[in-house]
Amino acid sequence: QVQLVESGGGLVQAGGSLTLSCAAPSLSVSAFSLYDVAWYRRAPGNARELVTSLSRDGLLRYGDSLRGRFSPSRNDLGKIHSLHMKSLKPEDTAVYYCNLRTSTGADEYWGQGTQVTVSS
């Protein structure tokens, strides 16, 4: 079982920035590089939604209306991927989950979730 370790959540004021990170210490560098990485979030009362994803080949996808404020990055040698968030709004308050998934979907792993709270 692959463990993903999230960090970087917390409380931030509206308009502020925050970076979340997701490490996969149990994976080898070569294995990590085979995965697509993604971030999802779930706000209270809402379904989980895609924030952004970054494939092993560099293909980027964004959730609705999030392009421009959220950007992913990955460091395959460090076996870590990150979510850079700026111009945060109170409606961005949610639990954020990192995700690793092979392109076929045969293997998929989730982080434990980290709370992001944006105050107005």
C-alpha positions as CSV (number, residue, x, y, z in Angstrom):
1,Q,0.0,0.0,0.0
2,V,1.3,3.4,-1.0
3,Q,1.1,6.1,1.7
4,L,0.7,9.7,0.7
5,V,1.6,12.3,3.2
6,E,0.0,15.8,2.9
7,S,1.1,19.0,4.5
8,G,0.6,22.7,4.2
9,G,-3.0,23.2,5.1
10,G,-4.3,25.8,7.5
11,L,-6.0,29.1,8.0
12,V,-5.5,32.0,5.6
13,Q,-7.2,35.3,5.0
14,A,-9.1,36.0,1.8
15,G,-6.7,37.1,-0.9
16,G,-3.9,35.1,0.6
17,S,-1.8,32.3,-0.7
18,L,-1.1,28.8,0.4
19,T,0.9,25.8,-0.9
20,L,-0.1,22.2,-0.2
21,S,2.4,19.3,-0.6
22,C,2.0,15.6,-1.0
23,A,4.9,13.2,-0.5
24,A,5.1,9.6,-1.5
25,P,8.0,8.3,0.6
26,S,7.4,4.6,0.0
27,L,7.6,4.9,-3.8
28,S,10.8,4.8,-5.8
29,V,11.6,7.7,-8.0
30,S,11.0,5.6,-11.1
31,A,7.6,4.4,-9.8
32,F,6.5,7.9,-8.8
33,S,7.2,9.2,-12.3
34,L,4.7,6.8,-13.8
35,Y,1.7,8.3,-11.9
36,D,-0.5,11.2,-12.8
37,V,-0.9,13.5,-9.8
38,A,-4.0,15.4,-8.9
39,W,-5.7,17.4,-6.1
40,Y,-9.4,17.2,-5.2
41,R,-11.4,19.0,-2.6
42,R,-14.6,18.5,-0.6
43,A,-16.4,21.5,0.9
44,P,-19.0,20.9,3.6
45,G,-22.2,19.6,2.1
46,N,-20.7,19.3,-1.4
47,A,-19.4,16.5,-3.5
48,R,-15.7,16.0,-4.0
49,E,-14.5,17.9,-7.0
50,L,-11.3,18.1,-9.1
51,V,-9.1,21.0,-8.4
52,T,-6.3,20.2,-10.8
53,S,-4.4,17.3,-12.3
54,L,-1.0,17.0,-13.9
55,S,-0.2,13.9,-15.9
56,R,3.2,12.2,-16.1
57,D,3.4,13.7,-19.6
58,G,2.7,17.2,-18.4
59,L,-0.9,17.5,-19.4
60,L,-2.8,19.9,-17.2
61,R,-6.5,19.9,-16.2
62,Y,-8.4,22.3,-14.0
63,G,-11.7,22.2,-12.2
64,D,-14.3,24.7,-13.2
65,S,-13.3,28.3,-12.6
66,L,-10.0,27.4,-10.9
67,R,-7.6,28.1,-13.7
68,G,-5.4,31.0,-12.9
69,R,-5.6,30.8,-9.1
70,F,-4.5,27.2,-8.6
71,S,-1.5,25.6,-10.2
72,P,0.1,22.2,-9.6
73,S,3.7,21.2,-9.8
74,R,5.6,17.9,-9.4
75,N,9.1,17.0,-8.4
76,D,9.6,13.4,-9.5
77,L,13.1,13.2,-8.1
78,G,11.7,14.3,-4.7
79,K,8.6,12.1,-5.1
80,I,6.5,15.1,-4.1
81,H,3.8,17.1,-5.8
82,S,2.3,20.4,-4.8
83,L,-0.7,22.7,-5.2
84,H,0.0,26.4,-5.3
85,M,-3.1,28.5,-4.4
86,K,-3.4,32.3,-4.6
87,S,-6.1,34.9,-4.4
88,L,-7.9,32.5,-2.1
89,K,-11.6,33.1,-1.4
90,P,-13.8,31.9,1.5
91,E,-15.5,29.5,-0.9
92,D,-12.2,27.7,-1.4
93,T,-12.6,26.4,2.2
94,A,-12.5,22.6,2.0
95,V,-10.6,19.5,2.8
96,Y,-8.0,19.0,0.1
97,Y,-6.9,15.6,-1.0
98,C,-3.9,14.6,-3.1
99,N,-4.2,11.7,-5.5
100,L,-1.8,9.5,-7.4
101,R,-3.3,7.4,-10.3
102,T,-1.9,5.5,-13.2
103,S,-3.3,6.5,-16.6
104,T,-5.3,3.2,-16.8
105,G,-6.7,3.7,-13.3
106,A,-5.5,0.4,-12.2
107,D,-3.6,1.9,-9.2
108,E,-4.9,4.8,-7.3
109,Y,-3.9,6.3,-3.9
110,W,-5.2,9.1,-1.8
111,G,-3.8,11.3,0.9
112,Q,-5.4,11.7,4.3
113,G,-6.7,15.2,3.5
114,T,-5.7,18.5,4.8
115,Q,-8.1,21.3,5.9
116,V,-7.8,24.7,4.2
117,T,-9.9,27.5,5.7
118,V,-10.2,30.9,4.1
119,S,-11.5,33.7,6.4
120,S,-13.3,36.7,5.0
